[in-house]
Amino acid sequence: MAETFRRSMSWLHTWAGVLLGSLLFAMFWMGSLSVFDREIDRWMMPATRLAAATAPVSLDRDVVPVLQQLAADSPQWSISLPSTRTPVIRLQYQDADRQRQRRDIDPASGLLLADPGSFGGTGFLYPFHYMLHIKWRQLGYWLVGLAAMAMLVLLVSGVVIHRKLITDFFLFRPRKSLQRASLDLHNLSGVLALPFHLLIVLSGLIIFMGIYFPMAPLTAYADAADAQQAFTDEAYGRYSREPAGRPGSLASLDAMVAHAQQQWRGGQVSTLRVHHPSDARAVVELRRSAADDLRMNLDQIYFDGATGAVLSRFEAAPVMSFQRLLSGLHLVQFRHAALRGLYFLLGLSGCVMIATGFLFWLEARRASHLKKGLKGVRIVEALTIGSVTGIVIATLAFFVANQLLPPDAQWLGVDRAGLEVRVFYAAWLAGFAHATGRPRQGWREQTAVIALLSALAALLDVRATGVVLFTDVPAQQAALGMDAVLLLAAAGAGLARWRLRDRPAWLRDGSPAAPIGQVKHG
């Protein structure tokens, strides 16, 4: 009975991985990069590589006059205060065409920085991780949720089918056949980071519980006129009031920030949002920073925009505090760089686990499929190459485009930021096309492209900002780190390309001349 159950789990583990592995790899890859999304922003937006301001920022003097000019007709605007990871004052508002805009201010000089012309890590890589940039009927969220549920199945079934789970943790034989080595590395990366993978997948599902379980509020708040809104108000906090319809002026935002920080006993303000800023009944919403807290707190204070009086205060209830703790563990937006570095490595271990799972499936079936004339291996191999090395190439092409495109680039009505995104998708599609046309050479050639693009991206950055890199190191730490990682990636990809060159012919081209014996899990 136990053996039959184990075989059924092995079948489920295999085909869930093959069918959804590509989507899972994209999620883990983008999630790993998103751990340092703000640092990637600074690399892609050189104007934001600023030293920390030495004097306190005055919103009344340096920021409000700028917003009154830029966002005179905007129904709402927000201010994100500078932090160690984002050393600029970030403004968000709607322009006259009701299009969302974002601009940055140097907190030291009070000068408005030029439009960076890039979505960067926070605007493109991070949203790709959780919704794939597919907005139609929230399809992207649902695809990610489906993949997350499949990942839970893969993790549980993987534990079931491995009889020697502890032994697998210490077993890695890189000089054995590709099938054996890939299985060893698949087991090692899976067992080593198993608690992390379980935490990340479960917390990701819980973060978007409102999307995946939309009926829950309707049941719990059945007596409310609007169940969804009642749930949102009680869970996440919200205060609103109708505008007066007559002009008004804002009281001191600096005084509101000082009052909020006093109420939070030294807790810092991260964001201010002003609703109906030109109205006599404007509301100023202040949110507490989570940079020094593992929990992504929901602390908010609402002020009367005209008088500065406190209108409402919100703190999450115990149940939501636990949900925010899981959110903090998933999103890792706190300042602890070493812990975020560990998250980055563990996220990459998930990429390794998925990629080696693909490799094991391919090598275990290559000879038999060739003998029977089946095309399954060729299809899955092209899918694997495009999903693994292809998305890495696309990301690096995104970085290189950022370095090469001129500040005012525009083509066919697409602005510079949009062109960067189109380069990403074009490079990814090219990776799939190349893998389909040249599956036998795909790994070697795409690995070589990764080495080339990684080195090129780092060298282009040094060329553009080389003088600053070595004269103002504290202000350039994020960029230096990014360049260092790119050069390490180039070296690693170059080494992999060299090792692939020395593989026996039967591993390079899929020839059945030296078939691999069947290797079983465990």
N, C-alpha and C positions, 0 to 999 in steps of 0.2 A: 504493500500500500504506500509506504513512504517513498519507495523508488518510483512508483507511478506518479505520485504527486510531484516529485522532483523533476521527472521528465516533462510533465505538463508545464511546470514553471520555467524549465529551460526553453521550451517552445515559445512561451509567452515572452520571456526575456529577449530571445533572439529577434522575434519579429516586431516587437514593440520598438526595439532599438533600431532595426533596419528602416522601419517606416517613418519614425519620428526623429531619428538621430541627427539629420541635417538641421532641423529646426532647433533641437536641443543644443547643438554645437554653436549655432548663431547666438542663442540666448546666453550661453556660458561665456562665449567670447566677448560679446558686447557688455555683459555684466562685469566681467573682469576688468575691462577698460574703464567702465563707469565708476569703479572704485576711486579712480583718479581723474574723474571727468573735469573737475575745476582746474587741475593742473594741466590737463590737455588744453583747456580753454586758454590758459596763459601762454602755452606754446603756440597755439594757432592764432592768438591775438596779441602780437608783440607789444602793442601800446599799453596793455594791461599789466605788463611786467614792472610793477611799481614797488618801491620800497614802502614799508608801513609808514603811515602818517605819524608825525611826532606830536602834533597838536590835536585836540579833540575836534571832531567834525561839527560844524554848525549848520544844521539843516535850514534854519531860518535865513541865514546869510548866504550860503553857498548853493543850496539845492532848490528851495522853493521858487526863487526868481527864475531859475532855468526852466522848471516845470511849468510855471505860469506862461512862459513863452512857447514852449514846445507842445504843451498839452492843454491849451486854453479851453478847448471844447471837449476834452475827454471826460466821460462820466465817472472815471475812476483812474487813479494812478497810484503806483507803488514805488517805494524806495527800499532797496536792500542795502543795508549798511556794510561797510568794509570789514573784512575778516582776514585772518592770516592766510586762508586759502584763496580768497577773492579780494584783493586789496583795492577794489574800486567801489565807488558808490554807483549802484546799478539802478537805473530808472526804467520803468515799464509803463506804457500808456497807450491810448488809441489816438491815431492821427485823425485828420478831418474826414478821411474815407473809412473810418472805423477799422483800420488795419492795426494790428498789434505791433508796437515798436519797442525797441530796447536801445538805450544809450548809456554810456558810462561817464562818470566824472572822476577826475583825479582828486582824491581827498586832500592831498597836500597843497595843490595850487588852486583848486576849485574850478579848473578849466574842463570844458566839455571835450571828451576824447572823440576822435573820428570814428565813424561807423566801422566796426571791424570787418564787415563783409563776410562773416562766417558764422555758422551755427555752433561750431566747436563741439566739445565733448558733451556739454550739458544740453545743447539744442538738438543734436543729432544722434550721437552714440548712445546716450542714456535712454532717450525715449524708444530707440530701436530695441533695446533690451526688453522692455516690458509691453510694447504694443506694436512693434515692427513697422511703425509709421503707416499702419492700415487703420484709418479712422472710420471707414464705412460700417455703420451699425456696430461699432466697437469690435469688429471682427479680429483685429490684431490682439486685443486683450483675450478674446476667447481662444485663439490659436495658442497663445502663450499659456493660458490656463490648461488647455488640453495637453500641451507638452509637459507642463509641470506635473499633472496627474500621471502621465506616462512615466515620468522620471521617478515618481514614488513607486510605481509598479516595478520599474527596472531595479531600483535599489533593493526593494523587499525580495523580489524574485532572485536577484543576484546573490543575496545572503542565503536563500534557501538552497540554491543549486550548488553552492560551494561547500563541499564536505569539510574541507581543510582551510577554513577561513583564516585562522591564525597563521598557519604555515604559509599561505599565499602572501601574507604581509612581508615575509622575509625572503621570498623567492623571486629572483629576477636573473634570467640567463640571456643576456643580450647577444651572446655569440652563437646561440642555438638558431634554428630555423626561424624565419620571419613569423610563421604561425605560432610557434612556441613562445618567442620573445614578445610578440604583441599580446598574447594572452597573459603572460606574466606581468607585463606593464599595465594591462587593463585591470588585472586583479589588484596589483599593488596600489595604483592610483585610486581605485575604488574603495579599498579597505582603509587606506591611510586617511582619506578625507571623508569617510562615510558619515560621521556626525555632522560635518560642515554641510555636506550635500543635503542631508535630511533637513537641517535647520533652514537652509536657503530656500528649498522648495516649499516647505510647509509655511514659512513666514511670507513667502511671495504670494501664496494663495490667500493667506489671511489678510494681507494688505488690501487686496482687491475683493474682499468678501462682498462688498456692496454690488459689484458687477456679477460675480459668480453665483451669489445667493440673493437675488433681488426680491424674493418673496419674503425673506425673513422680517424686514421692517413692517410689511403689510400684516403679518401675524401678530407681532409684538405691539404694534401701534394701531390696532384695528379701530380704536375709538377716535383716532385723530382725523381731522378733515383731510389732511394730506399726510399719509403715513410716512412716505419717504422723506418729506421735509422735516417732520417731527423727529424721526430717527437721526437725520443729519444734524439738526440743532442740538440734540441731547448728546450725541456721540462726539461731534467735532466742534461744536460751538459756532454760533452765528448770531449776530445782532444787526438789525437793519431797521431803518425808519424811512418814511416817505420824505422826499425833499420838500422844502417850503415853497419853491417856485419863485423865490426872490433872491437877489444876490447877497452874498455875505463874504466875510474875510476869515482867514484861519488864525486861530490863536497860536502861540509859540509851540512848534513841534519839539524844540529842544527841551522845553519844560515838561512836555508830556513824556518824552523819553526818560528824563531824570526821575519823574514820578514813578514810571513803570519799573525802572531798575531798583528803585527804593522798595517798591512793593514786592519785587522778586528777590529781595535781599542780595543784591549784587548781580543777579542774572541779567545778561545782556539782551538788548533788543536786536533782532535779526532783520525784521521787515516792518515797514509802516505801509498801510494801505489807506488811502483817503477816498471815501465815497462821496460823490457830488461835491468836489472841492470848491466850486464857486457858489455853492448854495448856502443860505443862512442856516440850514439844518445839516451841514456836512458832518460826517462821522469819520473819526480817525481810529483805525484798527492797528494795534501794536501786537506783534507776535514775538515770543521769547526764543532766543537762540538755543539750538541743541548742540552747539559745537563742543561744549564741555560736559555733555550728558549723553550717556549711552541710549537713553530713552528719547525718542522723537516726541518731545512734549507738545501739548496742544495749548499751552498757557497763552491767554489773550486778554487784553484790556481794551475797551472801547471808550473813546473820549468824544465829547461834544466838540466839533471842530471850531465853533465860534467862541466858546467860553473856556475850553480845556477841562471841563468837569467830567468826572468818570461816569459813564452811562451804564456799563456792564463789565463784568469780569468773569472769565471762564477758566476752569481747570478740569481736566478729564477725570471721569469717575474711575473706580478701580478696574472695571472690566476693560475700558478703553486704555487705561494706563498699561495694562498687560499687552494689549494689541500694539500700543506705541513702543513698548519695549521690543517686541518682535520686529516692528518696523525699523527701529534703530539698529538691531542686529543684522537686518537685511541690507539696509541702505548705507550703513557705515559713513555717515556724514560728519562724525566727530573728528577732532583735530589730531588724534593719535596716529601719526604717520606709520609707525612700525606695525601697528595692528592692521591698518588698511593695507600695508604691504603684504602681510600674511594672508589677508582676504584675496588679494590679487593672485598670489601663488596658488592658493587653494582653488580659486576659480579656474586658473589655467590647468590645474590637475583634473578638473571636470572635463575640460577640452581634451586632454590626453586620454582620459578614460573613454570618451565617446569615439575619438579617432581610432584608438587601438581596438575598440570593439568592432568597428567597421573593418579594420585590417584583418582581424581574426576571422570574421565571417567570409571575407573574400578569399583568404588563403586556404581556409578549410574546404572551400567548394570549387576552387579554380580548376583543378585537374578534372574533377568529375563533370563539371559543366562543359569544359572543352571537349571531353570525350563524347558527351551526349549531344553536343551541338547547341546547348542552351545559351541564351544571351543574358541571363540574370547577373552573372558576375560582371560582365562588361557594363551593364546599366548601373549597377550599384557602385562600381569603381569610378565611373564618371561622376556619379552623384557625390561620392565621397570626396574625390579630389576637388570638385567645385565647392563643396560645403566646407572643407577644411582649409586647404591652401588657397582656394578661391576667395573666401571671405577675408582672409588675412591680406591677400594682394589688394582687394578692394579697399580695405581700411588704409593700407599704406598709400595707395593711389589717392585717396581722400586727403591724406597728409601732404603728399607731394603737390597736389593741385593747390592746396592752401598756400604753399610756399612759392609756387610759380605764377599763379594768376595775379595780374595787376590789380591795384586797389579798386579801380573803376570798371572792372571786367563786366561785360554784359554781352549776351548772345541770344538772338531770337526772343528777346523780351525777358530772358532769365537773368537775374542779377548774380553777383559773385557767389553768394552763399548757396544759391540754387545750383550754380554750375559745379561747385564742389560735390554736392550730393549726386548730381548726374554722373560725375566722374566715378563716384563710388559704385553706382549701379551698373554703369557701362563696364567697369573693370570686373565686377562680379559675374556679369553675364558672359564676358569674354573668357573668364576662368572656366565656367561650365562648358562653353563651346570648345575651348581648347582641350578640356578633359574628355569630351565626347569624341573629338577627332583624333586625339593622340593619347589614348589611355595608357599605353605601355610606357610612354615617355613623360606622362603628365606629372608624376611626383617629382622627377628630377628637374624638369624644366620650370615648373612653378616654384619649386624650392629655390632655384637660382634667381628667379624674378623677385622672390621675397628678400633674398640677401641684397640684391641690387637696389630695390626700392627703399629698404630700411636704411642702408648706408646713404643713399641719395637724400632722403628726407632729413637725416641728421646733418649732413654736410651743407644742404641748402639753408638750414637754420643758422648754422655757424657762419656761413657766408653773409647772411642778411644781418645778423646781430653779433658778429664775432667780437667786435670791439667792446661791446657792453658785457658780453659773456665773462670776460676776464677782468673787468674793472669794477663791476658792481655785482659781485657774486650773490650777496644776500637777496637782492631783488630778482635774481635769475635762477633761483634754486629749482623751481618747477621746470623751467626750460632745460636746465642742465640735467636734471633727472630724466626728462623725456629723451634728450639726445643720447644719454648713456644707455637707456633701455633700447633705443633704436639700434645703436651700434652693437650691443650684445645680441639683439635679434639677428642682425646681419651676420655676425660671427657664427651664431648657432645655425642659421640657415645655410651658411657656406659650408660648415662642417657636415651638416646633413646631406647636402648636395655631393660632397666629396665621398661620403660613406656610401651613398646610393650608386656612385660610379663603380665602386668595387664589389657590388653585389653580384653573385653568380647569375648567369644568363637566365636560368629558370626562374629567378626572383625578379629580374628586370622586365622580362617580356611576357611572363605568364606562360611560358612553354611548359608542357607536361613532361619534359625530359627527365626531371628529377622530382616526382610527385612527393608531396608531404604526407606523412602518415596522419591518420585521424587523431586529433588531440581533443580530449574531453575536458570539460570543466571539472576542476577538483581532482 
